[in-house]
Amino acid sequence: MLGGATDTTAVPFITKAKPNSRARFQALTIFSLLSLTNAFLWIGFAPIEPLIGDYYGVSATLVNLLSALFMLLYAPGAVLSSYMLHATDMRVNVLVAGLLMTIGVWMRYFSSFLLHSSQPLSFAVLALGQGLAGLAQPALTNTPAKLAAEWFPNGERDMATTVASVANIVGNAVGQVVPSIVVACTTRPGSGVCEPGTVSGVDVLLLTQAVLTSAITVWAACSLRAEPATAPSASAEMRRLSRQATREGLVAGQPGPTPSAAVWADCKKLLANREFVKILVGFGVGLAFFNAMLTDLNQVIRTRVARGSARGAVARVARRCVARWHEHPPMRLGDGQACALPRRSLPRSTATPPPVTMRRHLMTQPSSVGSSSVSDSSPPPWC
């Protein structure tokens, strides 16, 4: 095969043709946005756990279960993703993930309409939709390197893999911030506890996530290709020819390994490798601690934050900053100009500013700043 006509015609085509930059960066953008949205769906309930518990009438344990569903469904989702990659291509893998997420987010949104009839049923629908989104997670978190290898040349694969992987982390950050801004409740004076039935904004949050996920999935269905028109590297062309030969053999009825058999064979090889098992255990334990802390982060730091405040910690920090500003306003000279000389022009003995109380006392003395030294009665050159 190395000396056949197929290789001699394919190699010059690979090395001289320039890949379509717009198509490959569009594929990277679609994949990254879906991964970001999936992480947003995973962690979106964690920062507003008490509000979700009051809204659906469930305990904190059940709210935490919405995050744990992603972890519990990771293994079956990884097997499903591997099967799709062996049986089809990257486009089908991404579209199936987007479809599962789309169905899941709309189920989550419709659960808010069932609250008046049955809260347990409403939460069950919410959890089912969350589970569908969790089943799609491995199709996005396990394949950044696959996407980079199929769409990008050797010099850009590290960049593409980094962008696709970091998008999931950005989604975690978005999921920790946005829900706390959208969802709120009316609190009891002096207690910070939500009044029953006053939680608002949950339906808006769920609808926003549903619309965002649906829009990205439609974009993927309309624009994402199975593979680039031009293979970005020789290795990508070899994989393309191998997949084509496998499909032709299946169509012709020639015996060969089925996609499911190929997946299980790969799993057996990996689990038989001791070094891989060490990495699997170590990385798995570390990731488990990270996911658990990210899920319970709000519950850990909530001891000094009002439980029902939608803007909790941000509002508390802002109030402290405003109070500190009024308590210690910026110092100005009598003519309205701020005193600001470069620190390097100060004598060595005055390099460290005096305390705030002494600063205020010195600023009340009407005198000017000298060029070489600072007298006891003159104001310091700092504000």
HUSULVEN-V264793 format. One record per backbone hydrogen bond with DSSP energy under -1.0 kcal/mol. NH is the residue of the N-H (numbers start at 0). CO is the residue of the C=O. Records with the same first field share a line. If there is no record, write none. Layout:
NH = CO, CO
This chain:
7 = 3
8 = 4
9 = 5
10 = 6
13 = 9
14 = 10
15 = 11
16 = 12
23 = 19
24 = 20
25 = 21
26 = 22
27 = 23
28 = 24
29 = 25
30 = 26
31 = 27
32 = 28
33 = 29
34 = 30
35 = 31
36 = 32
37 = 33
38 = 34
39 = 35
40 = 36
41 = 37
42 = 38
43 = 39
48 = 45
51 = 47
52 = 48
53 = 49
54 = 50
55 = 51
56 = 52
57 = 52
62 = 58
63 = 59
64 = 60
67 = 63
68 = 64
71 = 67
72 = 68
76 = 72
77 = 73
78 = 74
79 = 75
80 = 76
81 = 77
82 = 78
83 = 79
84 = 80
85 = 81
86 = 82
87 = 83
92 = 88
93 = 89
94 = 90
95 = 91
96 = 92
97 = 93
98 = 94
99 = 95
100 = 96
101 = 97
102 = 98
103 = 99
104 = 100
105 = 101
106 = 102
107 = 103
108 = 104
109 = 105
110 = 106
111 = 108
112 = 109
113 = 110
117 = 113
121 = 117
122 = 118
123 = 119
124 = 120
125 = 121
126 = 122
127 = 123
128 = 124
129 = 125
130 = 126
131 = 127
132 = 128
133 = 129
134 = 130
135 = 131
139 = 136
140 = 136
141 = 137
146 = 142
147 = 143
148 = 144
149 = 145
150 = 146
151 = 147
155 = 152
159 = 155
160 = 156
161 = 157
162 = 158
163 = 159
164 = 160
165 = 161
166 = 162
169 = 165
170 = 166
171 = 167
172 = 168
173 = 169
174 = 170
175 = 171
176 = 172
177 = 173
180 = 177
181 = 177
182 = 178
183 = 199
187 = 192
190 = 187
191 = 187
194 = 185
197 = 194
199 = 183
204 = 200
205 = 201
206 = 202
207 = 203
208 = 204
209 = 205
210 = 206
211 = 207
212 = 208
213 = 209
214 = 210
215 = 211
216 = 212
217 = 213
218 = 214
219 = 215
220 = 216
221 = 217
222 = 218
223 = 219
236 = 232
237 = 233
238 = 234
239 = 235
240 = 236
241 = 237
242 = 238
243 = 239
244 = 240
245 = 241
246 = 242
247 = 243
248 = 244
249 = 245
250 = 246
251 = 247
253 = 248
261 = 257
262 = 258
263 = 259
264 = 260
265 = 261
266 = 262
267 = 263
268 = 264
269 = 265
270 = 266
271 = 267
272 = 269
276 = 272
277 = 273
278 = 274
279 = 275
280 = 276
281 = 277
282 = 278
283 = 279
284 = 280
285 = 281
286 = 282
287 = 283
288 = 284
289 = 285
290 = 286
291 = 287
292 = 288
293 = 289
294 = 290
295 = 291
299 = 295
300 = 296
304 = 301
307 = 191
314 = 310
315 = 311
316 = 312
317 = 313
318 = 314
319 = 315
320 = 316
321 = 317
322 = 318
323 = 319
324 = 320
325 = 321
326 = 322
327 = 323
330 = 382
332 = 336
335 = 332
340 = 380
344 = 341
345 = 342
349 = 346
350 = 347
358 = 354
359 = 355
360 = 356
361 = 357
362 = 358
364 = 361
366 = 364
